[in-house]
Amino acid sequence: MTDGNQALKKAGLKITLPRVKILELMQNPENQHISAEDLYKRLLEVGEEIGLATVYRVLNQFDDAGILNRHHFESGKAVFEMSTQQHHDHLVCLTCDKVIEFSDDVIERRQDEIAMRHNIKLTHHSLYLYGHCTNDTCDHADE
């Protein structure tokens, strides 16, 4: 049984072809922070005829099961990434929607200190920093 099949079984989800194919694509590092629509296009590119409604349904099931994390960046559309990654924060370009993952021990320590100061025991958190690319690698810098 593949790791993907084990993840589905562990989450209590039946192993179906659409779930397996979507999970396989989501495990590819280049498909992190991907929208349902873009994932649907990638499925078509690799010859998988899975409907857009099925893609949405499976992504929601994976999010509910803890296999994926859903993010709502400023672009307004939900994007997904594998939840098996270590904790990280996000920098998001408001021009081209590029997402950069980063980790910083100082930021993590400060968040814990602030929570303790306010008598809050953190269970989880997310940090999104928004701005604009300042170099020529921005896909939409001329717009």
C-alpha positions, -999 to +999 in steps of 0.1 A: +000+000+000+014+034-009+019+062+016-010+081-001-033+051+004-022+048+040-029+085+046-064+081+031-071+050+052-058+067+084-081+097+077-110+073+073-114+080+036-122+054+011-094+049-015-108+061-048-089+070-080-097+107-078-085+109-042-053+090-050-045+111-081-052+144-063-031+133-033-003+123-057-003+158-073-005+175-039+026+157-027+046+173-054+065+203-039+057+225-069+019+221-062+020+237-027-003+267-023-023+256-053-060+265-059-087+240-068-089+254-103-051+252-109-050+217-095-079+208-119-058+222-148-028+201-137-049+170-136-061+176-172-024+182-182-015+148-170-045+132-187-067+127-156-104+134-163-116+144-129-143+170-127-138+203-110-166+196-086-148+164-075-116+183-071-133+208-048-150+180-028-118+160-024-098+191-013-124+199+013-124+163+025-086+164+027-087+197+046-113+183+071-092+151+075-060+171+083-042+158+052-041+194+037-041+229+051-063+255+035-050+291+033-070+322+024-044+347+012-054+382+000-060+370-035-094+359-023-092+323-034-083+294-012-050+275-017-039+242-003-007+227+009+002+194+025-002+194+063+028+171+068+052+200+065+069+215+095+054+248+108+062+277+086+049+312+079+042+329+045+053+359+025+028+367-002+033+391-032+001+410-038+011+416-074+018+381-087+005+359-058+039+343-053+040+326-019+073+322-001+075+299+030+099+308+058+106+299+094+122+322+120+130+311+155+129+347+168+094+353+155+082+320+170+097+329+204+082+364+203+047+350+195+050+326+225+062+354+248+033+376+237+007+349+242+022+341+277+021+378+287-017+378+279-023+344+296-030+326+264-017+291+257-012+288+219-027+258+202-018+269+167-011+300+147-005+314+112+014+344+101+010+359+066+031+389+055+019+407+024+038+430+001+051+434-034+081+418-051+110+443-055+129+425-081+124+414-117+113+379-108+077+392-102+055+376-128+032+406-131+056+435-123+046+455-154+008+454-147 
